[in-house]
Amino acid sequence: MLALDEPSAEPELRRLVARAGALVGKLRVVLPAQALPVMLRIDPAWDGSVPASYLLDAHGALVFAQRGLSIVPELMQEIDHLLGTE
C-alpha cells in the first residue's frame, strides 16, 4: 500500500491500516512529488486521483486500474477473472 501524505501522518495511517486488517505487503508513506515518477511508470494515464487501485500481473504490468473511488465489486470481479475463478 502506498499512501500519498505528509510523513507526520504515518502513525495515523498505520493505525487505520491495522484496523482494516489482512493487508498484504507493506505500508509506504511518501510525499506526492516522490511518488509521481513511480506512479506514472505504473500508470501513464494516472491523473493524480486518490485513491487509486491497481492490479498488476506477475511481471509487474498493469492489467486493471481504478482511479479515484474504488468500486470494490468491480475490483473483485476483475481479480476473479484474472485468477480464472469467475
N, C-alpha and C positions, 0 to 999 in steps of 0.2 A: 504494500500500500504506500502510495506517495501522497503526502499531504503538502499542499502549497500554502504555507503560512509562515508567520514570523517564528523564529526559534523560541521565543518566550511562550508560545502556545503549546509547545511539545508536551509538557506534563498533562495538560487537559486533554490533548489528543490521545495520549497513551491511555488515560482513564476511559475515554469514550470507546477506544478500540477494545480494551479489556472487557468492558461491559457488553460489547457486541458479541464477543466470544467467537471461537473457532476460526480465527483469521489465520490463513496460511501465509507464511512469508514474514517479512519484517516491515516495520513502520519506518519510513524516512520522512523527515520534515525538512523541507528546503524552501528557500525564497523562490517566488515565481520566476525571477530572472535566471536563477540557477537551473531550473527545470526546463525552461523554454527550449534550449537546443536538443535535449533528450526527447522531450515530448514531440517535437517536430520531426525527429528521426523516426519515432514510432508511428506518428500520425501526422503526415504533412498537411492534412485538412483541419487539424485542431485549431480552433479559433479562440482558445483561452477559456472556454466554458468549463466550469467545475460544478459538480463532479463530472468526471469522465470515466467511463468503464470500457475496458478493452479486453478482448480475448486474443491471445497470441498462440500460434501453433508451436510445435516442438522446436522449430528453428528460429523462433522469435519474430516471425512475420505476423503482421496484423491481419486477423481474419474477421473481426467484428468490432464495431465501435459504437458507443452511445455517448454523445457529447451533451452535457447538461444533465438534467434529471434522469436518473437511471430508471428504466422501466423493467422491473425485476422479472415479470413473466416472459417478456421478450428475451431477456438475457438468459434465463434458464432454458427457454426453448432452443436458443442457439447453442448453448452448451450441450443439451441433449442431442441436437443434430450433429454437432462435431464429434461427439462420443459414439454416435450411432445407437443411442438408447431412446429414440423417439417412441 
